Amino acid sequence: MDAVDRGAAGPSPVEPVAQLRRLIGALRALLPRVRDGEARETTEAFDAHRFWDKLGQRALAVSQEATKLSLAFARPPLPSSEDCRKLCESIQNAVLAEVSAYYWLPKDQGITLRKMVRDTIVDVVEGMAQLAEVIVRARPQCISHEYLISTGSIWETCDQVSHLPKDNKAAALLMLASYLRVVKDALEEMEQAQGDSGDPYSDILEDDELGSRGNRDTYWSEEDQQLLAPCVGLMKASKACLKKVRSSVETHGKTVVADQIAQLDDIVDISNEISPSVDELALSMYPPLNRMAVRLNAAKLASVLKKVLEITKASHVCPHEEENWIQFLSSAIDHNMNKIKNLTQGEL
């Protein structure tokens, strides 16, 4: 009777779980190879249609394997040791096939594009490993909230593969748009703080938290507010710069020859420095205000913006007849930076 009961209960969870642990280890070992791996060397011309079709189809296969894995452990009986071995092998092969497809994207298609594809493939590998880990941690045949989230997450990540930008221009536009959103948020936050009667902490600190708010270190003085104006001007110039650079890439950007692709990478690379520089300036603008720190952070941001304008002007996305906006923004940067220098002269 005992033997019959044990058989009815299905196989012991020990061996299937061990199989899953081995799968997790193999997937984790694959991650550094994806992050650091180089494109395959080949003399063949890059076939974009074939590449994207293969990458999308293999991502779909990974998604289907994730579904099989979820269903296999969602309800009794547990898969047999042999079935679990075959399932894990099939999952590993599907993931390896997707990684292998990524390696066929050559560097000369653009660093920005390769990074976006690479990061998505890393998410696919990571997502499958996380799903297996959730199953290992869960009680046998227990569908937890985390279980459902992990399954949905790997489906979503695999689906993103088919929606990736297909060339370096499209990738550059997405990256520039993301930088612009961060700068917009920082600017809006600072303008809102300034609108709170010189009290940027009014929405997070109660009067009794700082002794009836008698501590002037939590307020901007009149002198502080004079310095804030050109700093906000620099932040606005940052927003305008990213907006105009993105518009120029959208209108004039090309990916026909290697130089054009490389120029788009250079623009994205230097533009990536704008939002961290804006954040550093914004943080130094909150009271108690260190005027020298504000000056140094403003100078750093101004330098980055000038470099963005310089690299953009020298590229194919800025025709000679449309250089006026470069000069206009450059003058706006100088104007605000000179004001900041004059207002902080006594700090030197």
RODO-2510 file (C-alpha; in nm, 4 decimals, decimal comma):
residues 348
     n   res          X          Y          Z
     1     m     0,0000     0,0000     0,0000
     2     d     0,2822     0,2391     0,0909
     3     a     0,4562     0,1650    -0,2383
     4     v     0,1367     0,2412    -0,4310
     5     d     0,0918     0,5704    -0,2428
     6     r     0,4496     0,6795    -0,3132
     7     g     0,4069     0,6019    -0,6831
     8     a     0,0816     0,7972    -0,7006
     9     a     0,2514     1,0974    -0,5474
    10     g     0,4832     1,1169    -0,8468
    11     p     0,8624     1,1422    -0,8560
    12     s     1,0625     1,2903    -0,5719
    13     p     1,1207     1,6665    -0,6164
    14     v     1,4896     1,6250    -0,5349
    15     e     1,6119     1,5229    -0,8806
    16     p     1,4027     1,7738    -1,0864
    17     v     1,5182     2,0528    -0,8554
    18     a     1,8798     1,9417    -0,9006
    19     q     1,8284     1,9560    -1,2781
    20     l     1,6929     2,3100    -1,2465
    21     r     1,9884     2,4150    -1,0314
    22     r     2,2257     2,2917    -1,3009
    23     l     2,0277     2,4876    -1,5606
    24     i     2,0491     2,8025    -1,3479
    25     g     2,4256     2,7581    -1,3152
    26     a     2,4663     2,7163    -1,6909
    27     l     2,2579     3,0272    -1,7646
    28     r     2,4441     3,2362    -1,5065
    29     a     2,7763     3,1232    -1,6562
    30     l     2,6522     3,2422    -1,9948
    31     l     2,5867     3,6013    -1,8835
    32     p     2,9507     3,7267    -1,8820
    33     r     2,9969     3,5852    -2,2318
    34     v     2,6970     3,7846    -2,3543
    35     r     2,8065     4,1063    -2,1817
    36     d     3,1685     4,0862    -2,2983
    37     g     3,1402     3,8794    -2,6158
    38     e     3,2592     4,0170    -2,9478
    39     a     3,0761     3,9981    -3,2783
    40     r     3,1683     3,7098    -3,5074
    41     e     3,4353     3,7849    -3,7650
    42     t     3,2973     3,7297    -4,1137
    43     t     3,3595     3,8443    -4,4687
    44     e     2,9923     3,8098    -4,5585
    45     a     2,7808     4,1205    -4,6080
    46     f     2,5421     4,1810    -4,3196
    47     d     2,1891     4,0710    -4,4065
    48     a     1,9729     4,2838    -4,1769
    49     h     1,6431     4,1173    -4,2667
    50     r     1,7828     3,7703    -4,2025
    51     f     1,9445     3,8766    -3,8745
    52     w     1,6325     4,0355    -3,7244
    53     d     1,4097     3,7524    -3,8409
    54     k     1,6390     3,4945    -3,6806
    55     l     1,6740     3,6929    -3,3570
    56     g     1,2960     3,7318    -3,3288
    57     q     1,2192     3,3672    -3,4075
    58     r     1,4713     3,2422    -3,1540
    59     a     1,3338     3,4786    -2,8889
    60     l     0,9896     3,3316    -2,9565
    61     a     1,1371     2,9846    -2,9038
    62     v     1,2798     3,0935    -2,5664
    63     s     0,9383     3,2307    -2,4679
    64     q     0,7762     2,8990    -2,5573
    65     e     1,0343     2,7104    -2,3496
    66     a     0,9547     2,9382    -2,0542
    67     t     0,5877     2,8460    -2,0922
    68     k     0,6738     2,4749    -2,0918
    69     l     0,8853     2,5183    -1,7787
    70     s     0,6080     2,7055    -1,5978
    71     l     0,3428     2,4494    -1,6869
    72     a     0,5667     2,1538    -1,5973
    73     f     0,5948     2,2671    -1,2352
    74     a     0,2607     2,4442    -1,1965
    75     r     0,0540     2,1390    -1,0980
    76     p     0,1097     1,7745    -1,0048
    77     p     0,2582     1,5438    -1,0947
    78     l     0,6157     1,6733    -1,1097
    79     p     0,7985     1,5902    -1,4332
    80     s     1,0089     1,2763    -1,4188
    81     s     1,3839     1,3077    -1,3900
    82     e     1,4226     1,2233    -1,7591
    83     d     1,1507     1,4664    -1,8700
    84     c     1,3060     1,7412    -1,6590
    85     r     1,6493     1,6693    -1,8069
    86     k     1,5097     1,6979    -2,1593
    87     l     1,3214     2,0163    -2,0701
    88     c     1,6306     2,1815    -1,9193
    89     e     1,8380     2,0780    -2,2201
    90     s     1,5779     2,2229    -2,4570
    91     i     1,5693     2,5496    -2,2597
    92     q     1,9478     2,5795    -2,2587
    93     n     1,9661     2,5122    -2,6334
    94     a     1,6993     2,7747    -2,7062
    95     v     1,8809     3,0377    -2,4984
    96     l     2,2173     2,9502    -2,6559
    97     a     2,0621     2,9823    -3,0020
    98     e     1,9379     3,3329    -2,9176
    99     v     2,2789     3,4361    -2,7843
   100     s     2,4437     3,2895    -3,0939
   101     a     2,2128     3,4954    -3,3161
   102     y     2,3140     3,8146    -3,1322
   103     y     2,6818     3,7468    -3,2091
   104     w     2,6034     3,7875    -3,5801
   105     l     2,5353     4,1608    -3,5311
   106     p     2,8624     4,3279    -3,6393
   107     k     3,0139     4,6271    -3,4622
   108     d     3,0025     4,8337    -3,7789
   109     q     2,6229     4,8421    -3,7496
   110     g     2,6725     5,0744    -3,4532
   111     i     2,7804     5,0519    -3,0907
   112     t     2,4547     5,2077    -2,9699
   113     l     2,2496     4,9458    -3,1527
   114     r     2,4691     4,6582    -3,0306
   115     k     2,4393     4,7753    -2,6692
   116     m     2,0604     4,7850    -2,6885
   117     v     2,0433     4,4381    -2,8430
   118     r     2,3015     4,3025    -2,5978
   119     d     2,1158     4,4409    -2,2948
   120     t     1,7913     4,2821    -2,4139
   121     i     1,9590     3,9437    -2,4707
   122     v     2,1122     3,9676    -2,1218
   123     d     1,7595     4,0274    -1,9888
   124     v     1,6367     3,7172    -2,1742
   125     v     1,9080     3,4971    -2,0194
   126     e     1,8632     3,6579    -1,6771
   127     g     1,4852     3,6233    -1,6978
   128     m     1,5006     3,2514    -1,7711
   129     a     1,7454     3,1960    -1,4841
   130     q     1,5184     3,3915    -1,2477
   131     l     1,2139     3,1878    -1,3503
   132     a     1,4013     2,8651    -1,2753
   133     e     1,5154     3,0079    -0,9398
   134     v     1,1581     3,0997    -0,8447
   135     i     1,0444     2,7442    -0,9226
   136     v     1,3282     2,6008    -0,7118
   137     r     1,2384     2,8248    -0,4164
   138     a     0,8641     2,7596    -0,4385
   139     r     0,6919     2,4639    -0,2788
   140     p     0,6234     2,1885    -0,5360
   141     q     0,3164     2,2676    -0,7466
   142     c     0,2601     2,5956    -0,5632
   143     i     0,1871     2,8826    -0,8034
   144     s     0,2962     3,1939    -0,6151
   145     h     0,2608     3,5585    -0,7145
   146     e     0,6366     3,5668    -0,7777
   147     y     0,6011     3,2609    -1,0023
   148     l     0,3451     3,4373    -1,2220
   149     i     0,5465     3,7615    -1,2315
   150     s     0,8639     3,5796    -1,3407
   151     t     0,6805     3,3928    -1,6149
   152     g     0,5181     3,7116    -1,7436
   153     s     0,8504     3,8940    -1,7253
   154     i     1,0338     3,6478    -1,9513
   155     w     0,7432     3,6576    -2,1996
   156     e     0,7598     4,0369    -2,2068
   157     t     1,1387     4,0418    -2,2470
   158     c     1,1282     3,7946    -2,5359
   159     d     0,8561     4,0030    -2,7002
   160     q     1,0771     4,3141    -2,6718
   161     v     1,3308     4,1514    -2,9046
   162     s     1,0979     4,1952    -3,2027
   163     h     1,0490     4,5629    -3,1106
   164     l     1,4176     4,6555    -3,0898
   165     p     1,5398     4,9389    -3,3165
   166     k     1,6611     4,7977    -3,6460
   167     d     1,9479     5,0390    -3,7152
   168     n     2,1825     5,2745    -3,5320
   169     k     1,9774     5,5841    -3,6104
   170     a     1,6653     5,4373    -3,4505
   171     a     1,8735     5,3257    -3,1512
   172     a     2,0290     5,6719    -3,1181
   173     l     1,6859     5,8373    -3,1236
   174     l     1,5633     5,6114    -2,8432
   175     m     1,8687     5,6824    -2,6279
   176     l     1,8514     6,0592    -2,6832
   177     a     1,4810     6,0546    -2,5956
   178     s     1,5593     5,8727    -2,2693
   179     y     1,8270     6,1312    -2,1791
   180     l     1,5829     6,4122    -2,2567
   181     r     1,3171     6,2650    -2,0255
   182     v     1,5625     6,2562    -1,7338
   183     v     1,6649     6,6195    -1,7888
   184     k     1,3008     6,7295    -1,8211
   185     d     1,2187     6,5602    -1,4899
   186     a     1,5133     6,7270    -1,3135
   187     l     1,4171     7,0686    -1,4516
   188     e     1,0508     7,0309    -1,3547
   189     e     1,1485     6,9217    -1,0042
   190     m     1,3750     7,2240    -0,9593
   191     e     1,1141     7,4668    -1,0951
   192     q     0,8561     7,3186    -0,8584
   193     a     1,0966     7,3540    -0,5644
   194     q     1,1576     7,7179    -0,6561
   195     g     0,7847     7,7785    -0,6657
   196     d     0,7484     7,6768    -0,3001
   197     s     0,8307     8,0248    -0,1625
   198     g     1,2007     7,9538    -0,1341
   199     d     1,1307     7,6394     0,0680
   200     p     1,2191     7,3303    -0,1393
   201     y     1,1503     7,0943     0,1522
   202     s     0,7967     7,2174     0,2247
   203     d     0,6358     6,9004     0,0922
   204     i     0,8570     6,6577     0,2857
   205     l     0,9338     6,8266     0,6198
   206     e     0,6855     6,9318     0,8858
   207     d     0,7500     7,2360     1,1043
   208     d     0,8129     7,0300     1,4180
   209     e     1,0759     6,8174     1,2426
   210     l     1,3239     7,1053     1,2395
   211     g     1,2224     7,3070     1,5421
   212     s     0,9353     7,4961     1,3794
   213     r     1,1456     7,5144     1,0618
   214     g     1,3638     7,7815     1,2180
   215     n     1,6731     7,6336     1,0570
   216     r     1,7582     7,8596     0,7640
   217     d     1,9682     7,5798     0,6114
   218     t     1,6432     7,4433     0,4701
   219     y     1,5541     7,7661     0,2861
   220     w     1,7021     7,9638    -0,0030
   221     s     1,8189     8,3147     0,0844
   222     e     1,7704     8,6041    -0,1588
   223     e     2,1349     8,5689    -0,2629
   224     d     2,0833     8,1983    -0,3207
   225     q     1,7835     8,2646    -0,5418
   226     q     1,9843     8,5084    -0,7538
   227     l     2,2346     8,2300    -0,8202
   228     l     1,9617     7,9768    -0,8929
   229     a     1,8287     8,1720    -1,1926
   230     p     2,1299     8,1200    -1,4253
   231     c     2,1666     7,7624    -1,2969
   232     v     1,8107     7,6883    -1,4039
   233     g     1,8989     7,8662    -1,7285
   234     l     2,1764     7,6097    -1,7822
   235     m     1,9325     7,3273    -1,7114
   236     k     1,6924     7,4733    -1,9684
   237     a     1,9799     7,4959    -2,2165
   238     s     2,0488     7,1257    -2,1506
   239     k     1,6891     7,0381    -2,2312
   240     a     1,6944     7,2526    -2,5458
   241     c     2,0270     7,1017    -2,6517
   242     l     1,9054     6,7419    -2,6257
   243     k     1,5779     6,8286    -2,7938
   244     k     1,7542     6,9961    -3,0863
   245     v     2,0214     6,7271    -3,1205
   246     r     1,7549     6,4571    -3,1295
   247     s     1,5573     6,6527    -3,3894
   248     s     1,8692     6,6882    -3,6056
   249     v     1,9426     6,3151    -3,5817
   250     e     1,5825     6,2379    -3,6739
   251     t     1,5874     6,4747    -3,9735
   252     h     1,9387     6,4260    -4,1089
   253     g     2,0766     6,1088    -3,9488
   254     k     2,1904     5,8349    -4,1873
   255     t     2,3373     5,4858    -4,1554
   256     v     2,4580     5,4357    -4,5122
   257     v     2,8327     5,4441    -4,4466
   258     a     3,0516     5,3614    -4,1473
   259     d     3,1390     5,7268    -4,0729
   260     q     2,7720     5,8202    -4,0366
   261     i     2,7082     5,5286    -3,8014
   262     a     3,0158     5,6170    -3,5924
   263     q     2,9115     5,9837    -3,5723
   264     l     2,5726     5,8822    -3,4320
   265     d     2,7540     5,6748    -3,1683
   266     d     2,9719     5,9743    -3,0769
   267     i     2,6656     6,1973    -3,0374
   268     v     2,4904     5,9434    -2,8135
   269     d     2,8075     5,8845    -2,6119
   270     i     2,8714     6,2513    -2,5265
   271     s     2,4989     6,3273    -2,4802
   272     n     2,4880     6,0549    -2,2151
   273     e     2,6972     6,2860    -1,9947
   274     i     2,4333     6,5610    -1,9893
   275     s     2,1757     6,4107    -1,7525
   276     p     2,4274     6,3067    -1,4797
   277     s     2,5807     6,6568    -1,4979
   278     v     2,2350     6,8147    -1,4693
   279     d     2,1601     6,5946    -1,1670
   280     e     2,4871     6,6927    -0,9959
   281     l     2,4148     7,0613    -1,0500
   282     a     2,0558     7,0243    -0,9280
   283     l     2,1633     6,8434    -0,6093
   284     s     2,4166     7,1163    -0,5271
   285     m     2,1451     7,3819    -0,5713
   286     y     1,9418     7,2652    -0,2704
   287     p     1,9970     7,4410     0,0636
   288     p     2,2255     7,4657     0,2454
   289     l     2,3740     7,5953    -0,0774
   290     n     2,7504     7,5580    -0,1301
   291     r     2,8175     7,8318    -0,3836
   292     m     3,1560     7,6978    -0,4914
   293     a     3,0099     7,3500    -0,5496
   294     v     2,7349     7,5092    -0,7586
   295     r     2,9932     7,6985    -0,9643
   296     l     3,2040     7,3864    -1,0252
   297     n     2,9035     7,1713    -1,1198
   298     a     2,7701     7,4438    -1,3481
   299     a     3,1097     7,4689    -1,5200
   300     k     3,1148     7,0923    -1,5690
   301     l     2,7668     7,0949    -1,7241
   302     a     2,8554     7,3896    -1,9486
   303     s     3,1667     7,2045    -2,0677
   304     v     2,9649     6,8914    -2,1498
   305     l     2,7043     7,0937    -2,3400
   306     k     2,9736     7,2714    -2,5433
   307     k     3,1258     6,9335    -2,6308
   308     v     2,7857     6,8003    -2,7419
   309     l     2,7389     7,1029    -2,9669
   310     e     3,0912     7,0690    -3,1055
   311     i     3,0534     6,6991    -3,1910
   312     t     2,7062     6,7522    -3,3379
   313     k     2,8232     7,0456    -3,5513
   314     a     3,1088     6,8363    -3,6941
   315     s     2,8755     6,5494    -3,7868
   316     h     2,6523     6,4830    -4,0868
   317     v     2,3347     6,5561    -3,8845
   318     c     2,4082     6,9302    -3,8823
   319     p     2,4179     7,0784    -4,2350
   320     h     2,6094     7,4051    -4,2656
   321     e     2,2928     7,6032    -4,3373
   322     e     2,1390     7,4877    -4,0067
   323     e     2,4249     7,5778    -3,7726
   324     n     2,2469     7,8843    -3,6282
   325     w     2,0918     7,6862    -3,3435
   326     i     2,4383     7,5674    -3,2404
   327     q     2,5571     7,9273    -3,2035
   328     f     2,2370     8,0307    -3,0248
   329     l     2,2665     7,7566    -2,7625
   330     s     2,6399     7,8155    -2,7225
   331     s     2,5704     8,1838    -2,6482
   332     a     2,2967     8,0899    -2,3992
   333     i     2,5386     7,8581    -2,2176
   334     d     2,8065     8,1309    -2,2019
   335     h     2,5532     8,3900    -2,0828
   336     n     2,4346     8,1770    -1,7908
   337     m     2,7842     8,0584    -1,7011
   338     n     2,9166     8,4168    -1,6914
   339     k     2,6334     8,5135    -1,4552
   340     i     2,7208     8,2215    -1,2272
   341     k     3,0885     8,3222    -1,2270
   342     n     3,0052     8,6837    -1,1394
   343     l     2,7721     8,5800    -0,8565
   344     t     3,0306     8,3434    -0,7063
   345     q     3,3397     8,5598    -0,7556
   346     g     3,3726     8,6122    -0,3816
   347     e     3,4015     8,2370    -0,3219
   348     l     3,7393     8,2120    -0,4989
***
